[in-house]
């Protein structure tokens, strides 16, 4: 009969713990050699406000002229970064988001990376906030115009009110004079 601790009840418990520990390490990604490949850097060359528009135009031309999926994906990512570049005088977050989504469709593996997913979420949030800001600015403009029209109406009503007070005062004075004349005639 086998008397090794490996085959005893205590041994089974240890084996079970060792298997669970190994599975846990595997699920947590702590196993060696299974790391994700290094993500592509999300940078563009240093640009000035004047050269951002030129770089966007040349990248867009390059995108329209190529059919190679890998090159298209790189150009779409570059366009995303250019539309959101800090030196871009007119950033376009909606276009950047669309380019990033197209990039994820052209390169699903890179599109599923954490950086791209986070950037997509951030651009979606910025786009939503930008759209809301535009709607609120439009509403503010409408309300300001409405407020100005109401101010003009108030001024007109105050002027009419003053005129009516003047007329009422004159009518009171006339009534008093007429009453005095009537009293003299009697």
Biotite code that builds the C-alpha atoms (Angstrom):
import biotite.structure as struc

atoms = struc.array([
    struc.Atom([0.000, 0.000, 0.000], chain_id="A", res_id=1, res_name="UNK", atom_name="CA", element="C"),
    struc.Atom([1.184, 3.485, -0.799], chain_id="A", res_id=2, res_name="UNK", atom_name="CA", element="C"),
    struc.Atom([1.974, 5.506, 2.266], chain_id="A", res_id=3, res_name="UNK", atom_name="CA", element="C"),
    struc.Atom([3.330, 8.616, 0.586], chain_id="A", res_id=4, res_name="UNK", atom_name="CA", element="C"),
    struc.Atom([1.737, 11.859, 1.782], chain_id="A", res_id=5, res_name="UNK", atom_name="CA", element="C"),
    struc.Atom([0.971, 12.626, -1.832], chain_id="A", res_id=6, res_name="UNK", atom_name="CA", element="C"),
    struc.Atom([-1.678, 9.947, -1.818], chain_id="A", res_id=7, res_name="UNK", atom_name="CA", element="C"),
    struc.Atom([-3.162, 10.521, 1.625], chain_id="A", res_id=8, res_name="UNK", atom_name="CA", element="C"),
    struc.Atom([-6.157, 12.733, 2.408], chain_id="A", res_id=9, res_name="UNK", atom_name="CA", element="C"),
    struc.Atom([-3.835, 15.492, 3.560], chain_id="A", res_id=10, res_name="UNK", atom_name="CA", element="C"),
    struc.Atom([-1.895, 15.070, 0.343], chain_id="A", res_id=11, res_name="UNK", atom_name="CA", element="C"),
    struc.Atom([-5.070, 15.453, -1.706], chain_id="A", res_id=12, res_name="UNK", atom_name="CA", element="C"),
    struc.Atom([-5.824, 18.673, 0.121], chain_id="A", res_id=13, res_name="UNK", atom_name="CA", element="C"),
    struc.Atom([-2.368, 20.003, -0.695], chain_id="A", res_id=14, res_name="UNK", atom_name="CA", element="C"),
    struc.Atom([-2.704, 18.965, -4.327], chain_id="A", res_id=15, res_name="UNK", atom_name="CA", element="C"),
    struc.Atom([-6.078, 20.672, -4.512], chain_id="A", res_id=16, res_name="UNK", atom_name="CA", element="C"),
    struc.Atom([-4.630, 23.858, -2.987], chain_id="A", res_id=17, res_name="UNK", atom_name="CA", element="C"),
    struc.Atom([-1.692, 23.747, -5.385], chain_id="A", res_id=18, res_name="UNK", atom_name="CA", element="C"),
    struc.Atom([-4.007, 23.319, -8.396], chain_id="A", res_id=19, res_name="UNK", atom_name="CA", element="C"),
    struc.Atom([-6.243, 26.160, -7.219], chain_id="A", res_id=20, res_name="UNK", atom_name="CA", element="C"),
    struc.Atom([-3.210, 28.389, -6.654], chain_id="A", res_id=21, res_name="UNK", atom_name="CA", element="C"),
    struc.Atom([-1.960, 27.593, -10.187], chain_id="A", res_id=22, res_name="UNK", atom_name="CA", element="C"),
    struc.Atom([-5.366, 28.352, -11.697], chain_id="A", res_id=23, res_name="UNK", atom_name="CA", element="C"),
    struc.Atom([-5.587, 31.573, -9.717], chain_id="A", res_id=24, res_name="UNK", atom_name="CA", element="C"),
    struc.Atom([-2.194, 32.685, -11.012], chain_id="A", res_id=25, res_name="UNK", atom_name="CA", element="C"),
    struc.Atom([-3.272, 31.824, -14.543], chain_id="A", res_id=26, res_name="UNK", atom_name="CA", element="C"),
    struc.Atom([-6.498, 33.823, -14.265], chain_id="A", res_id=27, res_name="UNK", atom_name="CA", element="C"),
    struc.Atom([-4.724, 36.811, -12.770], chain_id="A", res_id=28, res_name="UNK", atom_name="CA", element="C"),
    struc.Atom([-2.230, 36.917, -15.617], chain_id="A", res_id=29, res_name="UNK", atom_name="CA", element="C"),
    struc.Atom([0.786, 36.222, -13.473], chain_id="A", res_id=30, res_name="UNK", atom_name="CA", element="C"),
    struc.Atom([1.998, 33.370, -15.604], chain_id="A", res_id=31, res_name="UNK", atom_name="CA", element="C"),
    struc.Atom([5.276, 34.082, -17.372], chain_id="A", res_id=32, res_name="UNK", atom_name="CA", element="C"),
    struc.Atom([5.375, 34.393, -21.145], chain_id="A", res_id=33, res_name="UNK", atom_name="CA", element="C"),
    struc.Atom([1.693, 35.273, -21.640], chain_id="A", res_id=34, res_name="UNK", atom_name="CA", element="C"),
    struc.Atom([2.051, 39.045, -21.564], chain_id="A", res_id=35, res_name="UNK", atom_name="CA", element="C"),
    struc.Atom([0.317, 41.250, -24.130], chain_id="A", res_id=36, res_name="UNK", atom_name="CA", element="C"),
    struc.Atom([2.574, 42.678, -26.810], chain_id="A", res_id=37, res_name="UNK", atom_name="CA", element="C"),
    struc.Atom([3.772, 46.203, -26.152], chain_id="A", res_id=38, res_name="UNK", atom_name="CA", element="C"),
    struc.Atom([1.143, 48.700, -27.375], chain_id="A", res_id=39, res_name="UNK", atom_name="CA", element="C"),
    struc.Atom([1.989, 51.184, -30.065], chain_id="A", res_id=40, res_name="UNK", atom_name="CA", element="C"),
    struc.Atom([2.859, 54.586, -28.592], chain_id="A", res_id=41, res_name="UNK", atom_name="CA", element="C"),
    struc.Atom([0.085, 57.165, -28.795], chain_id="A", res_id=42, res_name="UNK", atom_name="CA", element="C"),
    struc.Atom([2.226, 60.098, -29.862], chain_id="A", res_id=43, res_name="UNK", atom_name="CA", element="C"),
    struc.Atom([2.628, 62.387, -32.834], chain_id="A", res_id=44, res_name="UNK", atom_name="CA", element="C"),
    struc.Atom([5.593, 64.585, -33.622], chain_id="A", res_id=45, res_name="UNK", atom_name="CA", element="C"),
    struc.Atom([5.796, 68.025, -32.087], chain_id="A", res_id=46, res_name="UNK", atom_name="CA", element="C"),
    struc.Atom([3.704, 70.394, -34.159], chain_id="A", res_id=47, res_name="UNK", atom_name="CA", element="C"),
    struc.Atom([2.785, 74.036, -34.079], chain_id="A", res_id=48, res_name="UNK", atom_name="CA", element="C"),
    struc.Atom([-0.688, 75.503, -34.428], chain_id="A", res_id=49, res_name="UNK", atom_name="CA", element="C"),
    struc.Atom([0.111, 76.366, -38.051], chain_id="A", res_id=50, res_name="UNK", atom_name="CA", element="C"),
    struc.Atom([1.335, 72.905, -39.036], chain_id="A", res_id=51, res_name="UNK", atom_name="CA", element="C"),
    struc.Atom([-1.461, 70.855, -37.407], chain_id="A", res_id=52, res_name="UNK", atom_name="CA", element="C"),
    struc.Atom([-3.941, 71.687, -40.188], chain_id="A", res_id=53, res_name="UNK", atom_name="CA", element="C"),
    struc.Atom([-1.347, 70.868, -42.851], chain_id="A", res_id=54, res_name="UNK", atom_name="CA", element="C"),
    struc.Atom([-0.553, 67.542, -41.182], chain_id="A", res_id=55, res_name="UNK", atom_name="CA", element="C"),
    struc.Atom([-4.274, 66.692, -40.923], chain_id="A", res_id=56, res_name="UNK", atom_name="CA", element="C"),
    struc.Atom([-4.740, 67.467, -44.627], chain_id="A", res_id=57, res_name="UNK", atom_name="CA", element="C"),
    struc.Atom([-1.736, 65.386, -45.702], chain_id="A", res_id=58, res_name="UNK", atom_name="CA", element="C"),
    struc.Atom([-2.746, 62.462, -43.463], chain_id="A", res_id=59, res_name="UNK", atom_name="CA", element="C"),
    struc.Atom([-6.311, 62.597, -44.831], chain_id="A", res_id=60, res_name="UNK", atom_name="CA", element="C"),
    struc.Atom([-4.938, 62.557, -48.391], chain_id="A", res_id=61, res_name="UNK", atom_name="CA", element="C"),
    struc.Atom([-2.735, 59.596, -47.524], chain_id="A", res_id=62, res_name="UNK", atom_name="CA", element="C"),
    struc.Atom([-5.726, 57.793, -46.010], chain_id="A", res_id=63, res_name="UNK", atom_name="CA", element="C"),
    struc.Atom([-7.805, 58.286, -49.148], chain_id="A", res_id=64, res_name="UNK", atom_name="CA", element="C"),
    struc.Atom([-4.979, 56.999, -51.341], chain_id="A", res_id=65, res_name="UNK", atom_name="CA", element="C"),
    struc.Atom([-4.182, 53.768, -49.505], chain_id="A", res_id=66, res_name="UNK", atom_name="CA", element="C"),
    struc.Atom([-6.038, 50.486, -49.300], chain_id="A", res_id=67, res_name="UNK", atom_name="CA", element="C"),
    struc.Atom([-3.599, 48.527, -47.119], chain_id="A", res_id=68, res_name="UNK", atom_name="CA", element="C"),
    struc.Atom([-5.408, 47.822, -43.810], chain_id="A", res_id=69, res_name="UNK", atom_name="CA", element="C"),
    struc.Atom([-2.344, 48.181, -41.563], chain_id="A", res_id=70, res_name="UNK", atom_name="CA", element="C"),
    struc.Atom([-1.362, 51.521, -43.116], chain_id="A", res_id=71, res_name="UNK", atom_name="CA", element="C"),
    struc.Atom([-4.973, 52.757, -42.990], chain_id="A", res_id=72, res_name="UNK", atom_name="CA", element="C"),
    struc.Atom([-5.129, 51.825, -39.308], chain_id="A", res_id=73, res_name="UNK", atom_name="CA", element="C"),
    struc.Atom([-1.912, 53.756, -38.594], chain_id="A", res_id=74, res_name="UNK", atom_name="CA", element="C"),
    struc.Atom([-3.190, 56.788, -40.508], chain_id="A", res_id=75, res_name="UNK", atom_name="CA", element="C"),
    struc.Atom([-6.521, 56.676, -38.662], chain_id="A", res_id=76, res_name="UNK", atom_name="CA", element="C"),
    struc.Atom([-4.727, 56.594, -35.318], chain_id="A", res_id=77, res_name="UNK", atom_name="CA", element="C"),
    struc.Atom([-2.523, 59.492, -36.439], chain_id="A", res_id=78, res_name="UNK", atom_name="CA", element="C"),
    struc.Atom([-5.620, 61.474, -37.476], chain_id="A", res_id=79, res_name="UNK", atom_name="CA", element="C"),
    struc.Atom([-7.173, 60.787, -34.079], chain_id="A", res_id=80, res_name="UNK", atom_name="CA", element="C"),
    struc.Atom([-4.118, 62.187, -32.367], chain_id="A", res_id=81, res_name="UNK", atom_name="CA", element="C"),
    struc.Atom([-3.953, 65.181, -34.702], chain_id="A", res_id=82, res_name="UNK", atom_name="CA", element="C"),
    struc.Atom([-7.609, 66.113, -34.172], chain_id="A", res_id=83, res_name="UNK", atom_name="CA", element="C"),
    struc.Atom([-6.994, 66.116, -30.407], chain_id="A", res_id=84, res_name="UNK", atom_name="CA", element="C"),
    struc.Atom([-3.473, 67.573, -30.491], chain_id="A", res_id=85, res_name="UNK", atom_name="CA", element="C"),
    struc.Atom([-2.894, 70.216, -27.784], chain_id="A", res_id=86, res_name="UNK", atom_name="CA", element="C"),
    struc.Atom([-1.619, 72.703, -30.369], chain_id="A", res_id=87, res_name="UNK", atom_name="CA", element="C"),
    struc.Atom([-4.610, 72.197, -32.670], chain_id="A", res_id=88, res_name="UNK", atom_name="CA", element="C"),
    struc.Atom([-6.423, 75.561, -32.660], chain_id="A", res_id=89, res_name="UNK", atom_name="CA", element="C"),
    struc.Atom([-9.720, 73.876, -33.589], chain_id="A", res_id=90, res_name="UNK", atom_name="CA", element="C"),
    struc.Atom([-9.801, 70.394, -32.018], chain_id="A", res_id=91, res_name="UNK", atom_name="CA", element="C"),
    struc.Atom([-12.521, 68.137, -33.410], chain_id="A", res_id=92, res_name="UNK", atom_name="CA", element="C"),
    struc.Atom([-13.286, 65.467, -30.843], chain_id="A", res_id=93, res_name="UNK", atom_name="CA", element="C"),
    struc.Atom([-16.199, 63.987, -32.804], chain_id="A", res_id=94, res_name="UNK", atom_name="CA", element="C"),
    struc.Atom([-13.967, 63.342, -35.844], chain_id="A", res_id=95, res_name="UNK", atom_name="CA", element="C"),
    struc.Atom([-11.239, 61.998, -33.579], chain_id="A", res_id=96, res_name="UNK", atom_name="CA", element="C"),
    struc.Atom([-13.714, 59.570, -32.037], chain_id="A", res_id=97, res_name="UNK", atom_name="CA", element="C"),
    struc.Atom([-14.892, 58.415, -35.470], chain_id="A", res_id=98, res_name="UNK", atom_name="CA", element="C"),
    struc.Atom([-11.290, 57.900, -36.628], chain_id="A", res_id=99, res_name="UNK", atom_name="CA", element="C"),
    struc.Atom([-10.491, 55.949, -33.472], chain_id="A", res_id=100, res_name="UNK", atom_name="CA", element="C"),
    struc.Atom([-13.528, 53.707, -33.962], chain_id="A", res_id=101, res_name="UNK", atom_name="CA", element="C"),
    struc.Atom([-12.489, 53.085, -37.575], chain_id="A", res_id=102, res_name="UNK", atom_name="CA", element="C"),
    struc.Atom([-8.974, 52.307, -36.327], chain_id="A", res_id=103, res_name="UNK", atom_name="CA", element="C"),
    struc.Atom([-10.423, 49.709, -33.929], chain_id="A", res_id=104, res_name="UNK", atom_name="CA", element="C"),
    struc.Atom([-12.351, 48.129, -36.820], chain_id="A", res_id=105, res_name="UNK", atom_name="CA", element="C"),
    struc.Atom([-9.220, 48.002, -39.028], chain_id="A", res_id=106, res_name="UNK", atom_name="CA", element="C"),
    struc.Atom([-7.012, 46.588, -36.258], chain_id="A", res_id=107, res_name="UNK", atom_name="CA", element="C"),
    struc.Atom([-9.260, 44.721, -33.788], chain_id="A", res_id=108, res_name="UNK", atom_name="CA", element="C"),
    struc.Atom([-6.365, 43.452, -31.674], chain_id="A", res_id=109, res_name="UNK", atom_name="CA", element="C"),
    struc.Atom([-4.949, 46.938, -31.110], chain_id="A", res_id=110, res_name="UNK", atom_name="CA", element="C"),
    struc.Atom([-8.474, 48.353, -30.832], chain_id="A", res_id=111, res_name="UNK", atom_name="CA", element="C"),
    struc.Atom([-9.149, 46.016, -27.922], chain_id="A", res_id=112, res_name="UNK", atom_name="CA", element="C"),
    struc.Atom([-6.115, 47.258, -25.985], chain_id="A", res_id=113, res_name="UNK", atom_name="CA", element="C"),
    struc.Atom([-6.708, 49.123, -22.767], chain_id="A", res_id=114, res_name="UNK", atom_name="CA", element="C"),
    struc.Atom([-5.224, 52.382, -24.047], chain_id="A", res_id=115, res_name="UNK", atom_name="CA", element="C"),
    struc.Atom([-7.465, 52.491, -27.111], chain_id="A", res_id=116, res_name="UNK", atom_name="CA", element="C"),
    struc.Atom([-10.567, 51.550, -25.114], chain_id="A", res_id=117, res_name="UNK", atom_name="CA", element="C"),
    struc.Atom([-9.798, 54.239, -22.526], chain_id="A", res_id=118, res_name="UNK", atom_name="CA", element="C"),
    struc.Atom([-9.123, 56.827, -25.235], chain_id="A", res_id=119, res_name="UNK", atom_name="CA", element="C"),
    struc.Atom([-12.385, 55.876, -26.962], chain_id="A", res_id=120, res_name="UNK", atom_name="CA", element="C"),
    struc.Atom([-14.299, 56.286, -23.708], chain_id="A", res_id=121, res_name="UNK", atom_name="CA", element="C"),
    struc.Atom([-12.635, 59.635, -23.002], chain_id="A", res_id=122, res_name="UNK", atom_name="CA", element="C"),
    struc.Atom([-13.326, 60.937, -26.504], chain_id="A", res_id=123, res_name="UNK", atom_name="CA", element="C"),
    struc.Atom([-16.943, 59.786, -26.269], chain_id="A", res_id=124, res_name="UNK", atom_name="CA", element="C"),
    struc.Atom([-17.300, 61.647, -22.968], chain_id="A", res_id=125, res_name="UNK", atom_name="CA", element="C"),
    struc.Atom([-15.606, 64.776, -24.331], chain_id="A", res_id=126, res_name="UNK", atom_name="CA", element="C"),
    struc.Atom([-17.791, 64.654, -27.465], chain_id="A", res_id=127, res_name="UNK", atom_name="CA", element="C"),
    struc.Atom([-20.918, 64.291, -25.343], chain_id="A", res_id=128, res_name="UNK", atom_name="CA", element="C"),
    struc.Atom([-19.863, 67.203, -23.114], chain_id="A", res_id=129, res_name="UNK", atom_name="CA", element="C"),
    struc.Atom([-18.942, 69.339, -26.133], chain_id="A", res_id=130, res_name="UNK", atom_name="CA", element="C"),
    struc.Atom([-22.327, 68.666, -27.736], chain_id="A", res_id=131, res_name="UNK", atom_name="CA", element="C"),
    struc.Atom([-24.092, 69.465, -24.469], chain_id="A", res_id=132, res_name="UNK", atom_name="CA", element="C"),
    struc.Atom([-22.059, 72.658, -24.119], chain_id="A", res_id=133, res_name="UNK", atom_name="CA", element="C"),
    struc.Atom([-23.074, 73.709, -27.647], chain_id="A", res_id=134, res_name="UNK", atom_name="CA", element="C"),
    struc.Atom([-26.748, 73.012, -26.865], chain_id="A", res_id=135, res_name="UNK", atom_name="CA", element="C"),
    struc.Atom([-26.515, 74.962, -23.605], chain_id="A", res_id=136, res_name="UNK", atom_name="CA", element="C"),
    struc.Atom([-24.779, 77.879, -25.337], chain_id="A", res_id=137, res_name="UNK", atom_name="CA", element="C"),
    struc.Atom([-27.554, 77.937, -27.939], chain_id="A", res_id=138, res_name="UNK", atom_name="CA", element="C"),
    struc.Atom([-30.180, 77.817, -25.187], chain_id="A", res_id=139, res_name="UNK", atom_name="CA", element="C"),
    struc.Atom([-28.345, 80.582, -23.325], chain_id="A", res_id=140, res_name="UNK", atom_name="CA", element="C"),
    struc.Atom([-28.300, 82.727, -26.466], chain_id="A", res_id=141, res_name="UNK", atom_name="CA", element="C"),
    struc.Atom([-32.026, 82.115, -27.010], chain_id="A", res_id=142, res_name="UNK", atom_name="CA", element="C"),
    struc.Atom([-32.822, 82.971, -23.386], chain_id="A", res_id=143, res_name="UNK", atom_name="CA", element="C"),
    struc.Atom([-30.662, 86.109, -23.540], chain_id="A", res_id=144, res_name="UNK", atom_name="CA", element="C"),
    struc.Atom([-32.558, 87.283, -26.638], chain_id="A", res_id=145, res_name="UNK", atom_name="CA", element="C"),
    struc.Atom([-35.842, 86.469, -24.927], chain_id="A", res_id=146, res_name="UNK", atom_name="CA", element="C"),
    struc.Atom([-34.695, 88.361, -21.819], chain_id="A", res_id=147, res_name="UNK", atom_name="CA", element="C"),
    struc.Atom([-33.758, 91.386, -23.940], chain_id="A", res_id=148, res_name="UNK", atom_name="CA", element="C"),
    struc.Atom([-37.195, 91.354, -25.577], chain_id="A", res_id=149, res_name="UNK", atom_name="CA", element="C"),
    struc.Atom([-38.815, 91.181, -22.134], chain_id="A", res_id=150, res_name="UNK", atom_name="CA", element="C"),
    struc.Atom([-36.651, 94.089, -20.926], chain_id="A", res_id=151, res_name="UNK", atom_name="CA", element="C"),
    struc.Atom([-37.874, 96.168, -23.867], chain_id="A", res_id=152, res_name="UNK", atom_name="CA", element="C"),
    struc.Atom([-41.477, 95.207, -23.073], chain_id="A", res_id=153, res_name="UNK", atom_name="CA", element="C"),
    struc.Atom([-40.960, 96.170, -19.414], chain_id="A", res_id=154, res_name="UNK", atom_name="CA", element="C"),
    struc.Atom([-39.577, 99.559, -20.440], chain_id="A", res_id=155, res_name="UNK", atom_name="CA", element="C"),
    struc.Atom([-42.572, 100.101, -22.728], chain_id="A", res_id=156, res_name="UNK", atom_name="CA", element="C"),
    struc.Atom([-45.023, 99.116, -19.981], chain_id="A", res_id=157, res_name="UNK", atom_name="CA", element="C"),
    struc.Atom([-43.281, 101.365, -17.445], chain_id="A", res_id=158, res_name="UNK", atom_name="CA", element="C"),
    struc.Atom([-43.489, 104.266, -19.915], chain_id="A", res_id=159, res_name="UNK", atom_name="CA", element="C"),
    struc.Atom([-47.216, 103.539, -20.471], chain_id="A", res_id=160, res_name="UNK", atom_name="CA", element="C"),
    struc.Atom([-47.695, 103.295, -16.699], chain_id="A", res_id=161, res_name="UNK", atom_name="CA", element="C"),
    struc.Atom([-46.045, 106.710, -16.170], chain_id="A", res_id=162, res_name="UNK", atom_name="CA", element="C"),
    struc.Atom([-48.216, 108.210, -18.930], chain_id="A", res_id=163, res_name="UNK", atom_name="CA", element="C"),
    struc.Atom([-51.353, 106.765, -17.372], chain_id="A", res_id=164, res_name="UNK", atom_name="CA", element="C"),
    struc.Atom([-50.381, 108.089, -13.932], chain_id="A", res_id=165, res_name="UNK", atom_name="CA", element="C"),
    struc.Atom([-49.908, 111.514, -15.472], chain_id="A", res_id=166, res_name="UNK", atom_name="CA", element="C"),
    struc.Atom([-53.313, 111.315, -17.191], chain_id="A", res_id=167, res_name="UNK", atom_name="CA", element="C"),
    struc.Atom([-54.958, 110.099, -13.962], chain_id="A", res_id=168, res_name="UNK", atom_name="CA", element="C"),
    struc.Atom([-53.338, 112.968, -12.040], chain_id="A", res_id=169, res_name="UNK", atom_name="CA", element="C"),
    struc.Atom([-54.577, 115.471, -14.634], chain_id="A", res_id=170, res_name="UNK", atom_name="CA", element="C"),
    struc.Atom([-58.077, 113.977, -14.503], chain_id="A", res_id=171, res_name="UNK", atom_name="CA", element="C"),
    struc.Atom([-58.081, 114.223, -10.697], chain_id="A", res_id=172, res_name="UNK", atom_name="CA", element="C"),
    struc.Atom([-57.060, 117.866, -10.906], chain_id="A", res_id=173, res_name="UNK", atom_name="CA", element="C"),
    struc.Atom([-59.751, 118.487, -13.517], chain_id="A", res_id=174, res_name="UNK", atom_name="CA", element="C"),
    struc.Atom([-62.341, 116.756, -11.363], chain_id="A", res_id=175, res_name="UNK", atom_name="CA", element="C"),
    struc.Atom([-61.320, 118.865, -8.361], chain_id="A", res_id=176, res_name="UNK", atom_name="CA", element="C"),
    struc.Atom([-61.591, 122.075, -10.413], chain_id="A", res_id=177, res_name="UNK", atom_name="CA", element="C"),
    struc.Atom([-64.954, 121.058, -11.815], chain_id="A", res_id=178, res_name="UNK", atom_name="CA", element="C"),
    struc.Atom([-66.195, 120.225, -8.324], chain_id="A", res_id=179, res_name="UNK", atom_name="CA", element="C"),
    struc.Atom([-65.071, 123.654, -7.081], chain_id="A", res_id=180, res_name="UNK", atom_name="CA", element="C"),
    struc.Atom([-66.861, 125.397, -9.981], chain_id="A", res_id=181, res_name="UNK", atom_name="CA", element="C"),
    struc.Atom([-70.002, 123.424, -9.323], chain_id="A", res_id=182, res_name="UNK", atom_name="CA", element="C"),
    struc.Atom([-69.851, 124.366, -5.654], chain_id="A", res_id=183, res_name="UNK", atom_name="CA", element="C"),
    struc.Atom([-69.484, 128.084, -6.581], chain_id="A", res_id=184, res_name="UNK", atom_name="CA", element="C"),
    struc.Atom([-72.409, 127.948, -8.942], chain_id="A", res_id=185, res_name="UNK", atom_name="CA", element="C"),
    struc.Atom([-74.702, 126.480, -6.392], chain_id="A", res_id=186, res_name="UNK", atom_name="CA", element="C"),
])
